[in-house]
């Protein structure tokens, strides 16, 4: 998932987001899309045959219509899962998956997938234990996460840690933990999943941020923990939290997403959008560049939002009409409007402003979206091949990702 745009580096449950990070893949179905909004987180979720995609720090991944998984971009730690450490400017198949995949998520230099059987597998960089297999050895192909071999319904990764929601509604996190982003009450790295304090049941979605994490409960409450320098925990303070604490002044939410140091949520009442945390480049969309330790309204997105995603320092959303918008830092063209500048308020994504988008994911400084025709488009920073168009150039407007049938069946 995303790293700050100044230093470029989602979440998923089958049929849900990211809920934001979850989108249920057919975001055009309004009710289901709101509850299935991506991905912030992280990643987007999907059932077999439905779309899911992820824009990580330097690489991207997407499910195929048949339940396969393809990744592209930077690969020096094996994060593309093709068994090599060669960068790939076009999609390659992830090897060694035990069956159909229903969700994908990625961090800085690692990736994770959720299978139709509910198993979580991760691969790539494992310096802090973010693969979750009990070791700190890099893995170039999918490796089972200890204790999460079945029954998992949501996953999310960012930077150097990963999180999941079990079938019983319990949260789990693993990997880097010095900022308490694992939520277990300590500032320690973990190479096996641990449970955030107080999240034994009732969790429906989870979103790993840069050095913090958030969870959505079945009552619509959002809980966050970890690094809080920019107010990204959302409790009105800037004090790090070693365990989950409730986001204040938010109301009931249906979807969450976590970026490097900011978060967004879709409200249950009317599909309105709220964001909080780091805002130095306008990534909260409230027209300012001031950090916010409590949720604020995203201008001109007060209702009808179906999906939301938070990146390094930018954010994007898809409306129930399928229109895509982005805001925040845009120096690599990652807002998709043809400009190379930032905006503290939403701007239309070229070719997707009037509809056609069904899912969207923001990475460190690039963005990808799935269209209702089954095409996949990416734009923004492309130096590692993360746009998937076969080149290494930055793109200020969406370009087609080569190969693969990424559309819903």
N, C-alpha and C positions, 0 to 999 in steps of 0.2 A: 504494500500500500504506500501511501504517499510520504515523501520526505519534504522538508521545506524547499520551496522553489529556489531559494537563494543557495541551497546546497542539494540539488536534486538527488535523490537517492540512487477498502472492505469488508463479506459476511453472509453468511448465507444459510438459509434453511430451505429445504425443498419446498417450493411453492410459496415462498415468502420473500423477503428482501434480499437486499441486504436486509430486508424489509426495506428499506431503502436500500441497505445493503441488502434488500431482499427483494427484490422484485420478483414477482411471480412471473414470470416471463411474459405474460401478455398484459402489459401495463395498460393496454387500451381498454381492458375491462376494468372500469374505474374502481369498483369496490375492491376487487381483488388486487388491483395494482397498488392501491394505497396501503394495503396490508402487506403487500409483497414488494414494497419499494426497495429496491436495493438497499448495498450493498454493500458501508461504507462501509466502512467501513469501512466497510468494506467490501465484500464480494457479493455477487448476486446469486440467488439460489434459483433452483429450477427443478422440476421433475423431469424424468427422462423424456427427451424430445422437445423440451422447452429450452429457451436460451439462458445462458449465464455467461458473464464475462468479468474480467478483472484487469484494471490498469494498475500495475505495481509501480515501484520506484523507477526501475529501468527496463522493465519487461512487461508483457501483457499476456493474458491467456483467455481462451474462450471455449465453451462447450460447442460441439457440433450438434446438429439436429438428431443424430443417432446416439448421442450420449458419450461420444468420444471427447478428448481434450487435446487442444493444440495451444502451444505457447511460442512466443517470439521475443527477440530483443537480447539484452545482456544475459550472458550465460557462464561467467567465469567461475561460479560456484555450483554449476549444474542446476540452476533454478528453473531451467526450461524442461527438465525431466526427460531429455532424449538420450541420456547416457553419455553425453559429451560435455565439454566446457567451451564450446565454440559459440560465439554470438550468432544469432540467426535473424536476418532482417525480414524474413517471411515465416509464417507459421510452420511448426514441426509437431509431429505427434508425440505426446507424452507416453513413454514406454512403461510397461509393467503394471498398469492399473488392473485390479482384479475383476472389474466389471464396469457397467455404465456409471458415469459420473453425473451428479445432480447439482453440484456447486463447486466453485473454485474461488480461492482467495490467495493473495500473495503479500509478502512483506518487502523489505528492502532487497534481500538477496535469497529469499526462499519462497516456496509456494506450497499450498495445501489443497487437497481435493476431498470432497465428500462423495462417497459412492451411494448407489441406490439402496444398498444394504445397510447404510448408516455407518460405514467405517470411515475413519479419517486417516489419510496418508499425506506425508509431507516430504519435501526434498529440497536440496540446495544447501546454503550456508547453515552451519549448525554450531557456530562459535559459542552461543549462549544457551544452547539446548532447545532452540526454537523448532527443531524437527520433532521433539517429544518422544524419542525412542530410548531415552535413558543414557545416551552418549553425547559427545560433543564432536562427532565425526561428520563431516560433510557427506551428503548423499546425492548422487547424480540421477537417481530414479526414485519413484514413490516408495516410501517406507512407512509401515504402520505406526501410528502414535500409540504409545503404551496405555492400555486401559480404555481405548476408544475404538475398539475393533467392530462395534455394532451399536445400533440404536441412536446414533448422534443425529441431530436435526438441524444444526446450524454451525457454521465455522466463520472465523474472521482472523486475518493476520495483518500486521503492520510493522514496519521497521524490523525489530528483532524479537518479536514475541507473537504468539498465536493464542486463540481462544476458541471455545466450542460450547454448545449447549447440548446436553444429553437428552435422551428421550423422556426422562423423568423431570425435565425442567431445571436441572442443575447446571451451573456454569463451571467451566474449567479453563485455566490459562497456563501457559508454560513459555519458557524462554528467558529473555533478558528481564531483570526485575529490580534494578537498582533504584528506580523511581517509584517502586511499589505498584507498577502497572499490572502485576499479576493478582493483586487484591487479596493476598492471603495473610496480610498483616506484617509482612517482612519486606526488606529491600534486598532480596536475594534472587539470583538466577535459578531456574528450575529446568532440568532436562526431562522431566515428566510432568504431566498435568497436575495442577493443584486447584482446589476449590476456593474462589473468592469468598471472604467471610460473609455469611448471611445469605448467600445465593444457592442454597441447597435445593430449592424448588421454586416454581413460578416464573422462571426465565423463558422468554419466547424468542429473544434475539440478542445478539451480542456484537459489539463493534470494537475492534482493537485500533487504538490511535497510535501516534508516534511513540509516546512514552506514557500513555494513559489508556484507559479502557472504559467502555460504557455497556450497560445492559438494559434491555427493555423487558418489563415484567408483564404478566398476563393481565394486570390491572391498568396497564398503560403508563406506569411510572417509569422514569428513566433514572438509572443509578450510574454514577461515574466514580472513578478512583485513579490514583497515581499522580503524575506530574501535573502541577496546577499553576505554573508561573504566569500563564496568560488567562487564567480563569476558565480553563476548559473543563474543569469538573462541574462548573455551573451552580455552585452553592453560594455564590456571592463573595467568596474569598479567593485568595491566591496562595493558599496553603496546601501543600501536597497531602493527599489522603491515602493511608495505607490499606484502607478497606472501603467498600462501596458506600457512597453517600448520595442522597437523593438530589437531583437537579431541581432547583427552586423556580417558581413562577413559570412553569411550563404547561401544566395541564396534562390531560391524557394524550399520549402519543401512539401512533400506529407504526412508525418506522424511525430508525436511527441510522446515522452514519458518523464515523469518526475519521478525521484527517490527521495531519501531523500534530496540530495543536488547536484544532477547533472541531466543533461538532454541529450537526444539524438534526432536526427532528420534524416529522410531519404530524400535525395535530389531528386527532380523531374527529373533532367537531366539524371541521369544514375543509380539511386538506390544506390548511395554511402551513407556512413554513417558518420555523424559528431556528436561529443559529447562535452560538456563543463560543468564546475563547479568543484565540489570536486573530487580529484583524488589521495588521500593519499594511496589508495590500488590498483590503476591502473584501476579504473572503467571506465575511458574514452577510454581505449584501444589504446592509442597512444605510448605505450612503456615506458612511464614515470610515476612518481608518483607526479607530480607537478600540482597544481590546475590550471585551465584555465578559464579565464574570457571571452574568445572568442572561438567559435567552432574550434575543431581540427579534423583532419582525423583519423578515426579508422583504424589501420593498417590491411591490407589484407581483408578489407571489403570496397573497393573503388567503388564497383558496385554490382548490383544484389541482394541487400538486400530487402526482402519482409516484414519483421516484426522486430521490435526492442522493447526492454523493459528494463527499468532502475530500479534497486532494491535499497537496502540499501547502499551498496558500490560495487555492481557488476552490470553487464549488460549482456544481451544476445540478440542474433539475429537469425533469420531464413532466409536463402537465398531463391531465387526463385526456387532452386532445392530441397528445403525441408531440407537442412542440418542445424543443430543447433550448435551454438558456444556460449561460455560465456567467460567473462574476468573480472578481478577485484578481490575483496576479496573472498577467497574460504576456509576459516578456518573451515567451517562446511560441506564441500563437495559440496557447492552450485554451483560450476562450472560444476559439473557432469562428470568430466573426470577421476574419480577414485582417485584423489589426494586430499589432505587436506591442500592445500596451495594456495596462491594468484598468479595471473598472470596479468601483465600489457598489455598483448596482448592476442588475442583470443586463446582459446583451444577448441577442439572438444568435444561435449557432447557424452559420450559413448552410442552406439546403435542408435544415431541420427545424427552422423557425415556425413553419406553418403546419407541422405535423410529420408523422412518419417514424418518430423515434419510439422504441418500446423498452429500451433499457440504456443506462448510461453509467460510466465509471470514470472517476478522476484519479489520476496517478500523481506522481510528484509534480510534473510539469507537462503532462500530456493527458489526453482524454479519449475515451472510446465510446461508441454508441452502436447499438443494434437497431436496424430499421425493420419496419413491418414487412418488408419484402425479403427479409432474410439476409441482407447485406450487413457487413460490419465496417464501420468507419472509425478512423482515429485521426487525431490532429494534435499539434503542439510540438514538444521536444522529441527529436527523432535520432539523436546521435548514436544510440545503441541499437537502432533498428526496431524500437518498441512500437512504431506506428504500423509495422507489418506490410508496408507497401513495397518492400524490396530495396529501399534506399536508407540513407542515414541523414537525410535533411529534415529540418524543422518544417512544419506545415501549418499555415495560419487558418486553413479551412479543412474540413473533413476530406480524407482520401480513403479509397477503398483498400481494405486489408486483402491481401492475395490469398486465394485458395480457401477451401473449406466451405461447407454448408452450415452456416451458423444460425439459420432461422428456425422458428418453431414449426413442429409438424402439426 
